[in-house]
Amino acid sequence: MPKHARGVCAAAAAGLALSALGPGMAADAATSGAIPGSVVGGRLYNVAANSANDVWAVGLNDNGSLVMHWNGSAWTSTSTGLGFLYDVATTGASNAWAVGWTDYNNTLILHWNGTSWS
C-alpha cells in the first residue's frame, strides 16, 4: 500500500499532523480548515505522513503555495509563490511530491529531494 492513501490512512495522517500543532490549535485547524495563525497563515488542503517524524502538509497562503513539514519536534514552512498546492505524497525524507495549479491554471508539480523543492 502506498504511504499516501485516501480514506482511513489519509485521515490518520491528517490527525497526526494536526495533533503535532498542539492542544487547541488542532481543534481550530480541524474544524475550520485553516492553519492556526501562530504557526503560519493559510489553508491546508492535504497531508501525507511517512512516519511520525516526517509529515508534509500543502495548501495556500497569501504568498502562494504553502508547504509545511513536521520533523517530529517542529514545523517548518515555505511558500513557493506559485499558485496553490492541492495534494502531497511521500515515500521518505528525501522524496516528496506535491501537485496543484499555478496562478494561470497550469499544472504545478514540485519534487522534494531532501534539500530543496524543484
N, C-alpha and C positions, 0 to 999 in steps of 0.2 A: 504494500500500500504506500502511495507517495506521502512524503512528510506533510504536504499541504493538501488537505482533503476537505470536501464540503461536509455539511451536516454536523454530526457529533464531534468529529475531530476539529473542525473549524471553530465550533462553539467552545471546545475545551481550550484551544489556543487563544481565543479571544478572552476567555475567563482568566487564563494565566497572565496574559499581558495586562489586562485591566487590574488584576489583583496586585500586580507589581507597582501600579500607580499609588497604592496606599489606601488606607481606610478613608471613606468619604468621597475621595476623588473618583474611585472606581464606580461607585453608585451613580455619580453625576454623569460620567462618561457613558455608562451602560444605558442610562435612561434617555439621555439627550443626543447621543452620538457624537458629542463634542469632546474634544480633548481638554482636560482641565487647564485653565489659564495659568496655573502655577507651573505646569510642565511646558506647554507651548500652545499658542492659539491655533485653532484649526479644527478639522474634522477628519476622523479616521473612517476609511472605507473597508479595509480588510487587514487581517493579522495572520501571520504564519509563524509557527514555532518549530524549531529544530530540536530544542531542548529548553530546560528551564533557564538556561544562561544564554540563549540565542533566539530572541524573539524579534520579529520585524513587523512593523505596522506602517501602512501607507495611507495617504489621503491628500488633503488640500489645506493650505493656509493662505494668508494674504499675499505671500511672496511666490506662490505657485505650488508645485507638487511637494508633498511633505513625506519624508522618510524618517521613521523613528526606529531605533534599535535598543533593545534591552540586553545587557551583558551579564545580568544576574545581580548587579548592585546599583546600576544607574541607567537612565535613559539618555541617549544622545539623539539629536535630531539635525536634519539638514533640509533645506529647501532647494530644489533644483531650478526653480523659476520657469519650469517648462509645463504649463498646463496643470493637470492633476493625475494622480495615480489611483487606480481602482482595485488592483489586485497584486498580491505578492506571493511568491513561493520560495522555499529554501531547502537545500539538501545538506548544508553545512555552513560553518563560519566563514568560508571563503567562496560561497556560491549561493547567491540570491538573485531572483529575477522579479522585476516589478513592471506592470503594464498599465497603460492609461491612454490619455489623449492630450495633445498639445493645445494651445490656445486657438489654433487654426483647424481643429478637428482632425488632425493627423494622428495616426497611431504612435504611441510613445512606448518604447521598450528599453528598460535600463537593466544592466547587469552589475552586480557587486562581486568583485574578485578577491575580497578580503582586505583591500586597501582603499579602493575608490569605486564610484559608480561611473559607468560609461554607457 
